Amino acid sequence: MDPIAFPLHHAQLFLEVARRGHCTFAELEEALSLTNGSVSRTVAALGETNRHGQPGYRLLETSKDPDQTRRYQVRLSTRGKALLRQLQGF
């Protein structure tokens, strides 16, 4: 992963998800003062496929919220957990 090509707001969202363990888009919007569209684009970029259909960073995964099926939960993927362990080692 090229750190120069990794925008700061991607890192902020990644670290917020890591801090919480899992959260909804709405919780990320509130915690980071971002719009729904910004959270959606960033989560997509950090997930499997970005909004342009190109491969994402694969650091996050989303799933339907079991309490409200219209909401999605965001959590670190296996690759995201590995990156977090590396960051914690510094």
Backbone torsions as a table, in degrees:
resi	resn	phi	psi	omega
1	MET	NA	127.8	-179.2
2	ASP	-84.3	111.4	-177.8
3	PRO	-63.1	-24.1	179.0
4	ILE	-71.5	-32.3	-179.0
5	ALA	-88.6	2.6	-177.3
6	PHE	-100.8	103.5	-176.5
7	PRO	-61.3	149.5	-179.2
8	LEU	-58.0	-40.9	-178.4
9	HIS	-67.0	-25.4	173.5
10	HIS	-65.7	-44.5	-179.8
11	ALA	-64.0	-41.4	-180.0
12	GLN	-62.1	-45.0	-179.4
13	LEU	-67.0	-43.3	178.0
14	PHE	-56.2	-47.9	-178.2
15	LEU	-67.8	-32.8	176.9
16	GLU	-66.8	-42.3	176.7
17	VAL	-63.4	-43.6	179.2
18	ALA	-60.4	-41.5	-179.1
19	ARG	-63.8	-40.3	-176.2
20	ARG	-84.3	-26.1	-174.6
21	GLY	92.2	-53.5	171.4
22	HIS	-158.3	152.8	-178.8
23	CYS	-161.9	170.5	177.7
24	THR	-96.0	166.6	175.6
25	PHE	-58.2	-42.5	-178.3
26	ALA	-61.4	-38.8	178.8
27	GLU	-66.5	-37.9	176.7
28	LEU	-67.2	-41.3	178.0
29	GLU	-56.6	-47.4	-177.1
30	GLU	-68.9	-46.1	-175.8
31	ALA	-65.4	-34.5	-174.8
32	LEU	-107.3	2.6	-178.0
33	SER	54.4	50.5	179.6
34	LEU	-117.0	158.5	174.8
35	THR	-79.1	163.6	176.9
36	ASN	-59.0	-40.8	-179.8
37	GLY	-63.3	-40.8	179.4
38	SER	-66.0	-43.9	177.8
39	VAL	-63.0	-44.5	-179.4
40	SER	-59.9	-46.5	179.5
41	ARG	-64.5	-41.0	-178.0
42	THR	-70.0	-42.3	177.0
43	VAL	-61.9	-40.7	177.7
44	ALA	-62.6	-44.1	-179.9
45	ALA	-63.2	-35.2	179.7
46	LEU	-85.9	-5.5	179.9
47	GLY	-96.0	-152.1	-177.3
48	GLU	-69.1	-45.8	-173.3
49	THR	-137.3	130.3	-180.0
50	ASN	-78.1	179.6	-174.9
51	ARG	-68.2	-11.8	177.9
52	HIS	-97.7	6.3	179.1
53	GLY	80.3	8.5	178.4
54	GLN	-92.5	159.5	180.0
55	PRO	-59.0	136.9	176.3
56	GLY	-91.4	-171.7	-179.2
57	TYR	-76.5	-16.6	179.2
58	ARG	61.2	36.1	179.8
59	LEU	-97.6	-20.4	-179.7
60	LEU	-124.4	156.6	171.4
61	GLU	-134.7	150.7	179.6
62	THR	-119.4	151.8	175.1
63	SER	-149.2	158.4	178.3
64	LYS	-66.3	140.7	177.1
65	ASP	-69.6	124.4	-178.5
66	PRO	-64.7	-23.2	-179.5
67	ASP	-83.9	-34.0	-180.0
68	GLN	-139.7	106.3	-172.8
69	THR	-68.0	-9.6	176.2
70	ARG	-84.8	-11.5	179.5
71	ARG	-103.0	156.1	176.0
72	TYR	-118.4	143.6	173.2
73	GLN	-95.8	144.3	177.5
74	VAL	-118.7	136.2	176.4
75	ARG	-147.7	166.5	177.7
76	LEU	-70.6	140.3	173.1
77	SER	-81.0	177.8	176.0
78	THR	-58.6	-42.5	178.5
79	ARG	-65.5	-38.9	177.4
80	GLY	-63.8	-40.1	177.4
81	LYS	-64.7	-38.5	178.2
82	ALA	-64.3	-42.2	178.2
83	LEU	-63.5	-42.1	179.6
84	LEU	-61.5	-42.1	177.8
85	ARG	-61.2	-39.8	177.6
86	GLN	-63.5	-43.7	-178.8
87	LEU	-65.2	-37.0	-179.8
88	GLN	-70.7	-19.5	179.6
89	GLY	-77.1	-13.2	-179.0
90	PHE	-86.3	NA	NA
